[in-house]
Amino acid sequence: MKNQGKLTIFSRYGSSGDINFWLADNYTGKLTRYITNSSYSPSCGDEGALTLTISEGSYRWRASDEKYNWQDTKYVTANTCNSISLIVK
């Protein structure tokens, strides 16, 4: 079994509903809150973020709400807090 890392997902955007999140095509949860302080980035386990514990490796992910879709690939490093910030440009 590979070493485990943590992945925290958060958003500073929240005007079109909950954000659903999938990792490697598996639904893993949703963000029901968003971060309003632009100078704050949550750590793993912080309130307002979705935190997963997964094996080290590269993962395809996607997220969506009623208006927007996000997708990319993220490499999760073992024994660290890795993060994904969902941004609307």
N, CA, C and O atoms as a MOPAC input file, in Angstrom:
PM7 MOZYME 1SCF
protein

 N      0.83000 1    -1.18500 1     0.00000 1
 C      0.00000 1     0.00000 1     0.00000 1
 C      0.87700 1     1.25300 1     0.00000 1
 O      1.84600 1     1.33800 1     0.75500 1
 N      0.53900 1     2.20800 1    -0.83700 1
 C      1.30400 1     3.44600 1    -0.91500 1
 C      1.11000 1     4.28800 1     0.33500 1
 O      0.15400 1     4.11400 1     1.09100 1
 N      2.05000 1     5.20800 1     0.52600 1
 C      1.91300 1     6.16400 1     1.61800 1
 C      0.70700 1     7.06000 1     1.37200 1
 O      0.32300 1     7.30500 1     0.22800 1
 N      0.12600 1     7.53600 1     2.44300 1
 C     -1.08400 1     8.35100 1     2.37500 1
 C     -0.74800 1     9.84300 1     2.44200 1
 O      0.20400 1    10.25700 1     3.10400 1
 N     -1.54400 1    10.62000 1     1.74900 1
 C     -1.47600 1    12.07000 1     1.81300 1
 C     -2.87200 1    12.60600 1     2.03100 1
 O     -3.85100 1    11.87500 1     1.88100 1
 N     -2.97400 1    13.86100 1     2.38000 1
 C     -4.27900 1    14.49800 1     2.53800 1
 C     -4.47800 1    15.49300 1     1.40100 1
 O     -3.53400 1    16.13100 1     0.93600 1
 N     -5.72400 1    15.60700 1     0.96900 1
 C     -6.09900 1    16.54300 1    -0.07800 1
 C     -7.27100 1    17.36100 1     0.42300 1
 O     -8.31300 1    16.81100 1     0.78100 1
 N     -7.10500 1    18.67500 1     0.44900 1
 C     -8.19700 1    19.54700 1     0.86700 1
 C     -8.68000 1    20.34400 1    -0.33900 1
 O     -7.87400 1    20.87300 1    -1.10500 1
 N     -9.98900 1    20.42600 1    -0.50200 1
 C    -10.60800 1    21.13300 1    -1.61400 1
 C    -11.40800 1    22.28100 1    -1.02000 1
 O    -12.18200 1    22.09300 1    -0.08200 1
 N    -11.21300 1    23.48400 1    -1.58100 1
 C    -11.96700 1    24.62700 1    -1.07900 1
 C    -12.26700 1    25.59200 1    -2.21800 1
 O    -11.70500 1    25.48600 1    -3.30800 1
 N    -13.15900 1    26.53000 1    -1.94300 1
 C    -13.54600 1    27.51600 1    -2.94400 1
 C    -13.74800 1    28.86400 1    -2.28600 1
 O    -14.19000 1    28.95300 1    -1.14100 1
 N    -13.42400 1    29.89700 1    -3.01500 1
 C    -13.72300 1    31.26500 1    -2.58400 1
 C    -14.99900 1    31.76900 1    -3.28200 1
 O    -15.40600 1    32.91900 1    -3.11800 1
 N    -15.60300 1    30.88600 1    -4.04700 1
 C    -16.79200 1    31.20000 1    -4.83100 1
 C    -17.95700 1    30.39900 1    -4.27900 1
 O    -17.79100 1    29.22000 1    -3.96600 1
 N    -19.11800 1    30.99900 1    -4.15300 1
 C    -20.23000 1    30.22700 1    -3.61400 1
 C    -21.58900 1    30.77600 1    -3.94200 1
 O    -22.50900 1    30.67800 1    -3.13000 1
 N    -21.73900 1    31.35900 1    -5.12600 1
 C    -23.02100 1    31.99200 1    -5.40500 1
 C    -23.97700 1    31.16000 1    -6.25100 1
 O    -25.05100 1    31.64600 1    -6.60600 1
 N    -23.62200 1    29.92300 1    -6.58400 1
 C    -24.58600 1    29.11500 1    -7.35200 1
 C    -24.74400 1    27.70600 1    -6.78000 1
 O    -24.80900 1    26.72800 1    -7.52500 1
 N    -24.80600 1    27.61500 1    -5.47100 1
 C    -25.13200 1    26.34600 1    -4.83700 1
 C    -23.93300 1    25.53600 1    -4.39300 1
 O    -22.78300 1    25.95100 1    -4.53800 1
 N    -24.23400 1    24.36700 1    -3.84600 1
 C    -23.18900 1    23.45200 1    -3.37600 1
 C    -22.31700 1    23.00800 1    -4.55000 1
 O    -22.78600 1    22.90600 1    -5.68400 1
 N    -21.04500 1    22.74600 1    -4.26000 1
 C    -20.11200 1    22.26800 1    -5.27100 1
 C    -19.85500 1    20.78600 1    -5.02000 1
 O    -19.32300 1    20.41700 1    -3.97300 1
 N    -20.22600 1    19.94200 1    -5.97000 1
 C    -19.99700 1    18.49600 1    -5.88600 1
 C    -18.60900 1    18.18200 1    -6.41600 1
 O    -18.14200 1    18.81700 1    -7.36200 1
 N    -17.93700 1    17.18800 1    -5.79800 1
 C    -16.55700 1    16.87200 1    -6.14100 1
 C    -16.38700 1    15.38300 1    -6.40400 1
 O    -16.88500 1    14.55000 1    -5.64800 1
 N    -15.67600 1    15.05200 1    -7.49000 1
 C    -15.35700 1    13.67700 1    -7.86100 1
 C    -13.84600 1    13.53800 1    -7.98300 1
 O    -13.18200 1    14.40900 1    -8.54500 1
 N    -13.31300 1    12.46500 1    -7.46800 1
 C    -11.90000 1    12.14500 1    -7.59700 1
 C    -11.79900 1    10.80000 1    -8.29500 1
 O    -12.36100 1     9.81000 1    -7.82800 1
 N    -11.07800 1    10.76300 1    -9.42400 1
 C    -10.94900 1     9.53100 1   -10.22000 1
 C    -12.32600 1     8.93300 1   -10.53600 1
 O    -12.52800 1     7.72400 1   -10.42400 1
 N    -13.25800 1     9.78800 1   -10.92900 1
 C    -14.63100 1     9.41500 1   -11.30100 1
 C    -15.46600 1     8.84700 1   -10.16300 1
 O    -16.52100 1     8.26400 1   -10.41100 1
 N    -15.02000 1     9.00200 1    -8.92700 1
 C    -15.80100 1     8.58800 1    -7.76000 1
 C    -16.26500 1     9.82400 1    -7.00400 1
 O    -15.45600 1    10.66900 1    -6.62100 1
 N    -17.58200 1     9.92300 1    -6.79200 1
 C    -18.10800 1    11.05000 1    -6.02500 1
 C    -17.56800 1    10.95900 1    -4.59600 1
 O    -17.69800 1     9.92900 1    -3.93500 1
 N    -16.95800 1    12.05800 1    -4.13100 1
 C    -16.34600 1    12.03000 1    -2.79900 1
 C    -16.97800 1    12.99300 1    -1.81500 1
 O    -16.66300 1    12.93400 1    -0.62700 1
 N    -17.85600 1    13.87600 1    -2.25800 1
 C    -18.51400 1    14.78200 1    -1.32800 1
 C    -18.79000 1    16.12600 1    -1.96200 1
 O    -18.62400 1    16.31100 1    -3.16700 1
 N    -19.21400 1    17.06600 1    -1.12600 1
 C    -19.54400 1    18.39100 1    -1.64600 1
 C    -19.12100 1    19.48400 1    -0.68700 1
 O    -19.02000 1    19.28200 1     0.52300 1
 N    -18.87800 1    20.64200 1    -1.26500 1
 C    -18.60200 1    21.84600 1    -0.49000 1
 C    -19.92500 1    22.57600 1    -0.30600 1
 O    -20.60700 1    22.89300 1    -1.28100 1
 N    -20.28000 1    22.83500 1     0.92100 1
 C    -21.51900 1    23.55100 1     1.20000 1
 C    -21.24100 1    24.96900 1     1.69900 1
 O    -22.16000 1    25.76200 1     1.90100 1
 N    -19.96400 1    25.26800 1     1.89100 1
 C    -19.54000 1    26.59300 1     2.34000 1
 C    -18.37800 1    27.04200 1     1.47400 1
 O    -17.76300 1    26.23400 1     0.77800 1
 N    -18.08500 1    28.31200 1     1.51900 1
 C    -16.92300 1    28.80100 1     0.79700 1
 C    -16.13900 1    29.76300 1     1.67900 1
 O    -16.66500 1    30.30900 1     2.64900 1
 N    -14.88000 1    29.95900 1     1.32900 1
 C    -13.96500 1    30.78200 1     2.11500 1
 C    -14.13800 1    32.23700 1     1.68800 1
 O    -13.96100 1    32.55500 1     0.51200 1
 N    -14.47900 1    33.12100 1     2.61500 1
 C    -14.70800 1    34.51900 1     2.27600 1
 C    -13.47100 1    35.39400 1     2.47200 1
 O    -13.39900 1    36.48600 1     1.90700 1
 N    -12.50900 1    34.94200 1     3.25200 1
 C    -11.28800 1    35.70600 1     3.49400 1
 C    -10.28000 1    35.38800 1     2.39300 1
 O     -9.76200 1    34.27300 1     2.33500 1
 N     -9.99600 1    36.35300 1     1.52100 1
 C     -9.13000 1    36.10200 1     0.36500 1
 C     -7.67300 1    35.84800 1     0.74600 1
 O     -6.91600 1    35.32400 1    -0.07100 1
 N     -7.26400 1    36.20100 1     1.94700 1
 C     -5.87000 1    35.98200 1     2.35100 1
 C     -5.69300 1    34.67200 1     3.12700 1
 O     -4.58900 1    34.36300 1     3.57500 1
 N     -6.76600 1    33.90700 1     3.28500 1
 C     -6.73000 1    32.66000 1     4.04900 1
 C     -6.87000 1    31.45600 1     3.12800 1
 O     -7.79000 1    31.39800 1     2.31300 1
 N     -5.96500 1    30.50300 1     3.25400 1
 C     -6.06700 1    29.22000 1     2.55400 1
 C     -6.16500 1    28.12900 1     3.60500 1
 O     -5.24600 1    27.96900 1     4.40700 1
 N     -7.25100 1    27.37800 1     3.62000 1
 C     -7.44300 1    26.37400 1     4.67000 1
 C     -6.44300 1    25.22800 1     4.58600 1
 O     -5.96900 1    24.87200 1     3.50600 1
 N     -6.13800 1    24.66900 1     5.72600 1
 C     -5.32000 1    23.46000 1     5.80400 1
 C     -6.24000 1    22.25200 1     5.83400 1
 O     -7.45800 1    22.38600 1     5.95800 1
 N     -5.65300 1    21.08500 1     5.72000 1
 C     -6.43800 1    19.86100 1     5.74500 1
 C     -7.19300 1    19.73700 1     7.06700 1
 O     -6.61400 1    19.87100 1     8.14500 1
 N     -8.47600 1    19.48200 1     6.96400 1
 C     -9.32100 1    19.32500 1     8.13500 1
 C     -9.99300 1    20.59900 1     8.59300 1
 O    -10.83600 1    20.55800 1     9.49000 1
 N     -9.64200 1    21.74200 1     7.99700 1
 C    -10.25400 1    23.00800 1     8.41300 1
 C    -11.71100 1    23.08000 1     7.98000 1
 O    -12.11800 1    22.46600 1     6.99400 1
 N    -12.47800 1    23.83700 1     8.73400 1
 C    -13.88200 1    24.06000 1     8.43200 1
 C    -14.01900 1    24.81300 1     7.11100 1
 O    -13.22400 1    25.70800 1     6.82200 1
 N    -15.00000 1    24.46300 1     6.32800 1
 C    -15.23600 1    25.11400 1     5.05000 1
 C    -14.55100 1    24.42800 1     3.88000 1
 O    -14.70000 1    24.85600 1     2.73500 1
 N    -13.79900 1    23.36400 1     4.16100 1
 C    -13.10200 1    22.62700 1     3.10800 1
 C    -13.49000 1    21.15400 1     3.17900 1
 O    -13.91300 1    20.66100 1     4.22500 1
 N    -13.34200 1    20.46800 1     2.06500 1
 C    -13.54300 1    19.01800 1     1.99900 1
 C    -12.15900 1    18.39200 1     2.03800 1
 O    -11.31800 1    18.70700 1     1.19700 1
 N    -11.90700 1    17.51100 1     3.00000 1
 C    -10.58000 1    16.89900 1     3.13300 1
 C    -10.67800 1    15.39100 1     2.95700 1
 O    -11.52200 1    14.73200 1     3.56400 1
 N     -9.79400 1    14.85600 1     2.11000 1
 C     -9.73100 1    13.42700 1     1.82500 1
 C     -8.35400 1    12.89800 1     2.21100 1
 O     -7.36100 1    13.61800 1     2.09700 1
 N     -8.28400 1    11.65600 1     2.66400 1
 C     -7.01700 1    10.96300 1     2.88800 1
 C     -6.91600 1     9.88200 1     1.82600 1
 O     -7.73900 1     8.96800 1     1.77600 1
 N     -5.89100 1     9.99400 1     0.96900 1
 C     -5.76000 1     9.08500 1    -0.17000 1
 C     -4.29800 1     8.69500 1    -0.36900 1
 O     -3.39600 1     9.32700 1     0.18200 1
 N     -4.07600 1     7.65700 1    -1.15700 1
 C     -2.71800 1     7.19600 1    -1.46800 1
 C     -1.99900 1     8.22400 1    -2.33700 1
 O     -2.61600 1     8.91600 1    -3.14600 1
 N     -0.68600 1     8.30800 1    -2.15300 1
 C      0.12700 1     9.19600 1    -2.98100 1
 C     -0.03300 1     8.81300 1    -4.45100 1
 O     -0.08200 1     7.63200 1    -4.79700 1
 N     -0.11200 1     9.81900 1    -5.29700 1
 C     -0.23500 1     9.55700 1    -6.72500 1
 C     -0.92400 1    10.69200 1    -7.44800 1
 O     -1.28400 1    11.70500 1    -6.84800 1
 N     -1.10200 1    10.51000 1    -8.74300 1
 C     -1.73500 1    11.50100 1    -9.59600 1
 C     -3.20700 1    11.13300 1    -9.79300 1
 O     -3.53200 1     9.97600 1   -10.06100 1
 N     -4.08200 1    12.11000 1    -9.66100 1
 C     -5.51800 1    11.87300 1    -9.73500 1
 C     -6.19200 1    12.88600 1   -10.65900 1
 O     -5.89300 1    14.07900 1   -10.61300 1
 N     -7.09700 1    12.40000 1   -11.48900 1
 C     -7.98800 1    13.28700 1   -12.23800 1
 C     -9.14300 1    13.63400 1   -11.30900 1
 O     -9.65300 1    12.77600 1   -10.58900 1
 N     -9.54300 1    14.88100 1   -11.33100 1
 C    -10.65900 1    15.30400 1   -10.49900 1
 C    -11.56700 1    16.22600 1   -11.31100 1
 O    -11.17100 1    16.80100 1   -12.32500 1
 N    -12.80300 1    16.34100 1   -10.82100 1
 C    -13.74400 1    17.29300 1   -11.40200 1
 C    -14.68900 1    17.77200 1   -10.31600 1
 O    -14.91100 1    17.09600 1    -9.31100 1
 N    -15.23300 1    18.94400 1   -10.54100 1
 C    -16.17800 1    19.53500 1    -9.59000 1
 C    -17.20400 1    20.32700 1   -10.38500 1
 O    -16.92000 1    20.80600 1   -11.48300 1
 N    -18.40000 1    20.46000 1    -9.82100 1
 C    -19.42900 1    21.24200 1   -10.50600 1
 C    -20.47400 1    21.74100 1    -9.51600 1
 O    -20.74000 1    21.13100 1    -8.48000 1
 N    -21.05000 1    22.87400 1    -9.88400 1
 C    -22.22500 1    23.37500 1    -9.17500 1
 C    -23.29500 1    23.63200 1   -10.23400 1
 O    -23.20900 1    23.08900 1   -11.33600 1
 N    -24.29000 1    24.44200 1    -9.92400 1
 C    -25.37700 1    24.66400 1   -10.87100 1
 C    -24.94900 1    25.46600 1   -12.09500 1
 O    -25.64600 1    25.46500 1   -13.11000 1
 N    -23.79400 1    26.16000 1   -12.00800 1
 C    -23.38900 1    27.06100 1   -13.07800 1
 C    -22.01700 1    26.74700 1   -13.68300 1
 O    -21.80500 1    26.97600 1   -14.87400 1
 N    -21.08800 1    26.22900 1   -12.88300 1
 C    -19.70300 1    26.06300 1   -13.32600 1
 C    -19.23200 1    24.61500 1   -13.22000 1
 O    -19.76500 1    23.81600 1   -12.45000 1
 N    -18.20700 1    24.30500 1   -14.02600 1
 C    -17.53600 1    23.00700 1   -13.98400 1
 C    -16.02800 1    23.25300 1   -13.91800 1
 O    -15.50600 1    24.15700 1   -14.57000 1
 N    -15.34900 1    22.44900 1   -13.13600 1
 C    -13.89700 1    22.50100 1   -13.02300 1
 C    -13.37100 1    21.08800 1   -13.24100 1
 O    -14.05500 1    20.11600 1   -12.91800 1
 N    -12.15800 1    20.96500 1   -13.78900 1
 C    -11.50200 1    19.66200 1   -13.87400 1
 C    -10.01500 1    19.86500 1   -14.10800 1
 O     -9.59500 1    20.85900 1   -14.70000 1
 N     -9.23600 1    18.92400 1   -13.64200 1
 C     -7.78600 1    18.99700 1   -13.78000 1
 C     -7.18800 1    17.69300 1   -13.24300 1
 O     -7.90800 1    16.74100 1   -12.94400 1
 N     -5.88000 1    17.67100 1   -13.13100 1
 C     -5.16200 1    16.56300 1   -12.51900 1
 C     -4.35300 1    17.11400 1   -11.35900 1
 O     -3.79100 1    18.20500 1   -11.45200 1
 N     -4.29200 1    16.36300 1   -10.26600 1
 C     -3.54900 1    16.79700 1    -9.08100 1
 C     -2.67900 1    15.65500 1    -8.59600 1
 O     -3.14700 1    14.52400 1    -8.46500 1
 N     -1.40100 1    15.94700 1    -8.32600 1
 C     -0.51100 1    14.94800 1    -7.72200 1
 C     -0.56400 1    15.13400 1    -6.21200 1
 O     -0.30800 1    16.22800 1    -5.70800 1
 N     -0.89300 1    14.07700 1    -5.49800 1
 C     -0.97000 1    14.10300 1    -4.03600 1
 C      0.31200 1    13.49500 1    -3.48300 1
 O      0.64200 1    12.34800 1    -3.78200 1
 N      1.02400 1    14.26000 1    -2.68500 1
 C      2.27300 1    13.82400 1    -2.06400 1
 C      1.97100 1    13.26300 1    -0.68100 1
 O      1.17100 1    13.82800 1     0.06500 1
 N      2.61000 1    12.15400 1    -0.34400 1
 C      2.39500 1    11.50100 1     0.95400 1
 C      2.86400 1    12.39600 1     2.09600 1
 O      3.78700 1    13.19600 1     1.94600 1
 N      2.20800 1    12.24000 1     3.23000 1
 C      2.57000 1    12.90500 1     4.48400 1
 C      2.53600 1    14.42100 1     4.41200 1
 O      3.22700 1    15.09400 1     5.17600 1
 N      1.73400 1    14.96900 1     3.49700 1
 C      1.57300 1    16.41700 1     3.40600 1
 C      0.10900 1    16.75400 1     3.18300 1
 O     -0.71000 1    15.88800 1     2.87500 1
 N     -0.19900 1    18.03000 1     3.34500 1
 C     -1.53600 1    18.54600 1     3.05200 1
 C     -1.47500 1    19.20200 1     1.66800 1
 O     -0.88200 1    20.26700 1     1.50000 1
 N     -2.08600 1    18.56100 1     0.70300 1
 C     -2.16700 1    19.07200 1    -0.67100 1
 C     -3.50200 1    19.77700 1    -0.83400 1
 O     -4.46000 1    19.44000 1    -0.13900 1
 N     -3.58900 1    20.75100 1    -1.73800 1
 C     -4.86500 1    21.46900 1    -1.85500 1
 C     -5.25500 1    21.74700 1    -3.29400 1
 O     -4.42000 1    21.82700 1    -4.19500 1
 N     -6.56700 1    21.89100 1    -3.47000 1
 C     -7.17200 1    22.32400 1    -4.73100 1
 C     -8.08000 1    23.49600 1    -4.39700 1
 O     -8.96400 1    23.38400 1    -3.54800 1
 N     -7.86100 1    24.60700 1    -5.05700 1
 C     -8.71300 1    25.78400 1    -4.90000 1
 C     -9.57000 1    25.94900 1    -6.14600 1
 O     -9.04300 1    26.05100 1    -7.25400 1
 N    -10.86600 1    25.97400 1    -5.97600 1
 C    -11.79300 1    26.13400 1    -7.09200 1
 C    -12.04300 1    27.62900 1    -7.29200 1
 O    -12.56900 1    28.31300 1    -6.41300 1
 N    -11.65300 1    28.11300 1    -8.46700 1
 C    -11.69600 1    29.55700 1    -8.75800 1
 C    -12.58100 1    29.79700 1    -9.96600 1
 O    -12.59600 1    28.99500 1   -10.90000 1
 N    -13.31300 1    30.89200 1    -9.95300 1
 C    -14.09400 1    31.32800 1   -11.11500 1
 C    -13.35000 1    32.51200 1   -11.70100 1
 O    -13.09500 1    33.50300 1   -11.01600 1
 N    -13.00100 1    32.39800 1   -12.99200 1
 C    -12.25200 1    33.48300 1   -13.66500 1
 C    -13.16300 1    34.30200 1   -14.53100 1
 O    -12.71600 1    35.25400 1   -15.17100 1

